[in-house]
Amino acid sequence: MTVLVVGAGPVGLTAANSLAHFGVPVRIIDSRAAPTQLSKALVIWRRSLHTLDPVIPFESWMPPGRQVVGVNLADSGSIFAAVNMDTLPPQTAPADAATATATAAAPCQHMLPPGLFITQAQIEAGLEQHLQDKFNIKVQRSTALESFTVDEEVGGVRCVLGPTAPAHDPAANTTPSANSTPSTTEHEEVLVSHLIGCDGARSAVRKGLGIPFPGYSDPDNRFLMMDCTYEYQPGINSNRPRSEAEGKPDPSRPMASTSAVGLILSIPLVGTPGAIRLVWNAGEHC
């Protein structure tokens, strides 16, 4: 029987690729009509690259990404410390035993970079493309899991799928994907061996299992976020510069800075020159 994956975000697409890699029949559905072009996450870290590597070699993520080398820490825009994530660049495999011994003794050497700046939208697109090209599996979109029951007699899960009601959401900024199948137009009952819920905070799988989603909202701890481009103008920083990054952001390092109105985080964006994401922990100023 097939495994049904609900949700075609990074987790669902990774699960589908991994199962297909080991020869497990997979079907993946998503309630969205198309992949979103908006990005929450902006970095894929070494551990994720390592986890994906047996299925998708880490080199595949290098061209669209940019290596993260560290983080700059600042006070009112004046940098006072830098956290370095790697002291040495990624190493290639040694050619002989002597080199291998010397490499093993050297500190902080790793085949994988500590992290890559790459948007969540790019990661999802790469995972979806690999699922289609390698395993000929397409995401079935505009399809929702409506209910499910465990069938003990056959040792599987009976799932009812249905079409997602069309909704106009300008913020979704979605575009059609060639790696998606047409949505279901009527209710469908399927029997699957396993059901994997990767459908986010409003997960139908989680709700169907009665698993709570703990957490709370703090109205006094609010953030503002903006993706923008900047133009470098020398001399506008009132501090005595200790680093060029105080006036011109370092494309390989985020910067966190305290200020009179809260913590400000500047994160470089890939794909557009001079693009950054600003995150402001505004609190009561919001």
Solvent accessible surface area in square Angstrom, and as a share of the most:
residue,aa,sasa,rsa
1,M,118,0.52
2,T,42,0.24
3,V,9,0.05
4,L,0,0.00
5,V,0,0.00
6,V,9,0.05
7,G,6,0.06
8,A,0,0.00
9,G,17,0.17
10,P,41,0.26
11,V,105,0.61
12,G,0,0.00
13,L,0,0.00
14,T,33,0.19
15,A,23,0.18
16,A,0,0.00
17,N,0,0.00
18,S,38,0.24
19,L,44,0.22
20,A,11,0.09
21,H,73,0.33
22,F,158,0.66
23,G,64,0.61
24,V,49,0.28
25,P,79,0.50
26,V,16,0.09
27,R,62,0.23
28,I,0,0.00
29,I,0,0.00
30,D,10,0.05
31,S,57,0.37
32,R,71,0.26
33,A,76,0.59
34,A,6,0.05
35,P,17,0.11
36,T,27,0.16
37,Q,86,0.38
38,L,93,0.46
39,S,18,0.11
40,K,175,0.74
41,A,47,0.36
42,L,13,0.07
43,V,29,0.17
44,I,9,0.05
45,W,118,0.41
46,R,60,0.22
47,R,174,0.64
48,S,50,0.32
49,L,0,0.00
50,H,96,0.43
51,T,80,0.46
52,L,13,0.06
53,D,52,0.27
54,P,93,0.59
55,V,17,0.10
56,I,8,0.04
57,P,71,0.45
58,F,25,0.11
59,E,97,0.44
60,S,59,0.38
61,W,8,0.03
62,M,67,0.30
63,P,112,0.71
64,P,54,0.34
65,G,17,0.16
66,R,77,0.28
67,Q,45,0.20
68,V,1,0.00
69,V,47,0.27
70,G,0,0.00
71,V,32,0.18
72,N,9,0.05
73,L,58,0.29
74,A,3,0.02
75,D,76,0.39
76,S,68,0.44
77,G,20,0.19
78,S,16,0.11
79,I,16,0.08
80,F,119,0.50
81,A,39,0.31
82,A,54,0.42
83,V,76,0.44
84,N,92,0.47
85,M,66,0.29
86,D,26,0.13
87,T,97,0.56
88,L,63,0.31
89,P,85,0.54
90,P,44,0.27
91,Q,53,0.23
92,T,118,0.69
93,A,79,0.61
94,P,57,0.36
95,A,107,0.83
96,D,77,0.40
97,A,84,0.65
98,A,77,0.60
99,T,61,0.35
100,A,40,0.31
101,T,97,0.56
102,A,65,0.51
103,T,40,0.23
104,A,88,0.68
105,A,86,0.67
106,A,35,0.27
107,P,96,0.60
108,C,74,0.44
109,Q,50,0.22
110,H,67,0.30
111,M,94,0.42
112,L,9,0.05
113,P,0,0.00
114,P,11,0.07
115,G,0,0.00
116,L,2,0.01
117,F,1,0.01
118,I,2,0.01
119,T,25,0.14
120,Q,34,0.15
121,A,16,0.13
122,Q,64,0.28
123,I,16,0.08
124,E,5,0.02
125,A,58,0.45
126,G,27,0.26
127,L,1,0.01
128,E,5,0.02
129,Q,82,0.36
130,H,36,0.16
131,L,0,0.00
132,Q,39,0.17
133,D,99,0.51
134,K,129,0.55
135,F,45,0.19
136,N,121,0.62
137,I,31,0.16
138,K,74,0.32
139,V,0,0.00
140,Q,24,0.11
141,R,6,0.02
142,S,22,0.14
143,T,1,0.00
144,A,30,0.23
145,L,10,0.05
146,E,88,0.39
147,S,56,0.36
148,F,32,0.13
149,T,88,0.51
150,V,96,0.55
151,D,27,0.14
152,E,153,0.68
153,E,170,0.76
154,V,75,0.43
155,G,53,0.51
156,G,3,0.03
157,V,18,0.10
158,R,87,0.32
159,C,0,0.00
160,V,44,0.25
161,L,0,0.00
162,G,0,0.00
163,P,57,0.36
164,T,47,0.28
165,A,80,0.62
166,P,136,0.85
167,A,92,0.72
168,H,166,0.74
169,D,82,0.42
170,P,104,0.65
171,A,70,0.54
172,A,28,0.21
173,N,80,0.41
174,T,58,0.34
175,T,66,0.39
176,P,129,0.81
177,S,30,0.20
178,A,92,0.71
179,N,17,0.09
180,S,24,0.16
181,T,47,0.27
182,P,120,0.75
183,S,44,0.29
184,T,16,0.09
185,T,122,0.71
186,E,125,0.56
187,H,122,0.55
188,E,58,0.26
189,E,114,0.51
190,V,23,0.13
191,L,60,0.30
192,V,4,0.03
193,S,26,0.17
194,H,116,0.52
195,L,32,0.16
196,I,55,0.28
197,G,38,0.37
198,C,23,0.14
199,D,38,0.20
200,G,55,0.53
201,A,54,0.42
202,R,205,0.75
203,S,8,0.05
204,A,40,0.31
205,V,13,0.08
206,R,45,0.17
207,K,121,0.51
208,G,53,0.51
209,L,103,0.51
210,G,62,0.59
211,I,91,0.46
212,P,103,0.65
213,F,131,0.55
214,P,116,0.73
215,G,69,0.66
216,Y,194,0.74
217,S,104,0.67
218,D,64,0.33
219,P,102,0.64
220,D,114,0.59
221,N,77,0.40
222,R,111,0.41
223,F,115,0.48
224,L,79,0.40
225,M,119,0.53
226,M,105,0.47
227,D,75,0.39
228,C,37,0.22
229,T,88,0.51
230,Y,65,0.25
231,E,152,0.68
232,Y,95,0.36
233,Q,104,0.46
234,P,105,0.66
235,G,82,0.78
236,I,126,0.64
237,N,39,0.20
238,S,116,0.75
239,N,45,0.23
240,R,213,0.78
241,P,87,0.55
242,R,170,0.62
243,S,40,0.26
244,E,127,0.57
245,A,12,0.09
246,E,18,0.08
247,G,35,0.33
248,K,87,0.37
249,P,36,0.23
250,D,42,0.22
251,P,79,0.49
252,S,23,0.15
253,R,40,0.15
254,P,17,0.11
255,M,39,0.17
256,A,19,0.15
257,S,10,0.07
258,T,68,0.39
259,S,39,0.25
260,A,104,0.81
261,V,61,0.35
262,G,27,0.26
263,L,80,0.40
264,I,60,0.30
265,L,55,0.27
266,S,13,0.08
267,I,25,0.13
268,P,8,0.05
269,L,26,0.13
270,V,20,0.11
271,G,75,0.72
272,T,70,0.40
273,P,125,0.78
274,G,27,0.26
275,A,10,0.08
276,I,13,0.07
277,R,11,0.04
278,L,52,0.26
279,V,29,0.17
280,W,64,0.23
281,N,46,0.24
282,A,3,0.02
283,G,15,0.14
284,E,156,0.70
285,H,98,0.44
286,C,60,0.36
